Amino acid sequence: MTDRRLHCPSAKDGWRKSSYSNTEGGSCLEVLDDQAVGIPVRDSKTPHGPAVVFPRTGWALFVTAVKADVLRP
């Protein structure tokens, strides 16, 4: 099994805010590209909190679905 933990996520540079996050300060996700463990995602309101790391293929499928707007109820 592959270790998908990102040690000390707040110490990493390069976090970017998701283009799908709103500008009013809520629902803000940050993503960190180019990590060997996968795609780390965190809540921008708690940058010193944990990051969830997604496998690259799973993240790519999620982004494709969001762009195609297939996740709306």
VEXVOVO-351456 format. One record per residue (C-alpha): residue in one letter; x, y, z. Coordinates in steps of 0.02 Angstrom, whole numbers, m for minus. Layout:
N
<site residuo="A" xx="X" yy="Y" zz="Z"/>
...
***
This chain:
73
<site residuo="M" xx="0" yy="0" zz="0"/>
<site residuo="T" xx="63" yy="173" zz="m45"/>
<site residuo="D" xx="85" yy="302" zz="92"/>
<site residuo="R" xx="m32" yy="445" zz="44"/>
<site residuo="R" xx="8" yy="558" zz="191"/>
<site residuo="L" xx="75" yy="732" zz="163"/>
<site residuo="H" xx="188" yy="774" zz="309"/>
<site residuo="C" xx="177" yy="954" zz="370"/>
<site residuo="P" xx="56" yy="1017" zz="234"/>
<site residuo="S" xx="60" yy="1196" zz="299"/>
<site residuo="A" xx="248" yy="1202" zz="273"/>
<site residuo="K" xx="231" yy="1168" zz="87"/>
<site residuo="D" xx="235" yy="1313" zz="m36"/>
<site residuo="G" xx="127" yy="1322" zz="m191"/>
<site residuo="W" xx="m49" yy="1297" zz="m126"/>
<site residuo="R" xx="m177" yy="1372" zz="m246"/>
<site residuo="K" xx="m358" yy="1412" zz="m217"/>
<site residuo="S" xx="m482" yy="1313" zz="m319"/>
<site residuo="S" xx="m561" yy="1413" zz="m460"/>
<site residuo="Y" xx="m729" yy="1341" zz="m401"/>
<site residuo="S" xx="m712" yy="1419" zz="m228"/>
<site residuo="N" xx="m817" yy="1572" zz="m195"/>
<site residuo="T" xx="m747" yy="1744" zz="m155"/>
<site residuo="E" xx="m850" yy="1774" zz="3"/>
<site residuo="G" xx="m734" yy="1671" zz="112"/>
<site residuo="G" xx="m836" yy="1511" zz="120"/>
<site residuo="S" xx="m818" yy="1345" zz="29"/>
<site residuo="C" xx="m634" yy="1375" zz="m10"/>
<site residuo="L" xx="m523" yy="1232" zz="m61"/>
<site residuo="E" xx="m337" yy="1241" zz="m92"/>
<site residuo="V" xx="m243" yy="1115" zz="m198"/>
<site residuo="L" xx="m57" yy="1077" zz="m201"/>
<site residuo="D" xx="10" yy="1017" zz="m368"/>
<site residuo="D" xx="165" yy="913" zz="m408"/>
<site residuo="Q" xx="169" yy="804" zz="m252"/>
<site residuo="A" xx="228" yy="624" zz="m265"/>
<site residuo="V" xx="94" yy="561" zz="m144"/>
<site residuo="G" xx="m52" yy="622" zz="m251"/>
<site residuo="I" xx="m158" yy="780" zz="m248"/>
<site residuo="P" xx="m170" yy="860" zz="m75"/>
<site residuo="V" xx="m327" yy="964" zz="m40"/>
<site residuo="R" xx="m360" yy="1071" zz="114"/>
<site residuo="D" xx="m484" yy="1198" zz="181"/>
<site residuo="S" xx="m412" yy="1371" zz="152"/>
<site residuo="K" xx="m489" yy="1433" zz="315"/>
<site residuo="T" xx="m380" yy="1311" zz="413"/>
<site residuo="P" xx="m213" yy="1310" zz="322"/>
<site residuo="H" xx="m125" yy="1232" zz="472"/>
<site residuo="G" xx="m252" yy="1091" zz="479"/>
<site residuo="P" xx="m244" yy="925" zz="389"/>
<site residuo="A" xx="m242" yy="897" zz="202"/>
<site residuo="V" xx="m334" yy="754" zz="118"/>
<site residuo="V" xx="m229" yy="671" zz="m18"/>
<site residuo="F" xx="m320" yy="600" zz="m169"/>
<site residuo="P" xx="m247" yy="478" zz="m294"/>
<site residuo="R" xx="m208" yy="567" zz="m459"/>
<site residuo="T" xx="m333" yy="465" zz="m560"/>
<site residuo="G" xx="m474" yy="493" zz="m436"/>
<site residuo="W" xx="m440" yy="680" zz="m431"/>
<site residuo="A" xx="m436" yy="691" zz="m621"/>
<site residuo="L" xx="m605" yy="603" zz="m632"/>
<site residuo="F" xx="m678" yy="721" zz="m501"/>
<site residuo="V" xx="m614" yy="878" zz="m590"/>
<site residuo="T" xx="m683" yy="814" zz="m756"/>
<site residuo="A" xx="m853" yy="784" zz="m676"/>
<site residuo="V" xx="m856" yy="958" zz="m598"/>
<site residuo="K" xx="m811" yy="1040" zz="m763"/>
<site residuo="A" xx="m947" yy="940" zz="m851"/>
<site residuo="D" xx="m1069" yy="992" zz="m713"/>
<site residuo="V" xx="m1124" yy="812" zz="m684"/>
<site residuo="L" xx="m1116" yy="825" zz="m495"/>
<site residuo="R" xx="m1268" yy="938" zz="m479"/>
<site residuo="P" xx="m1423" yy="855" zz="m405"/>
***
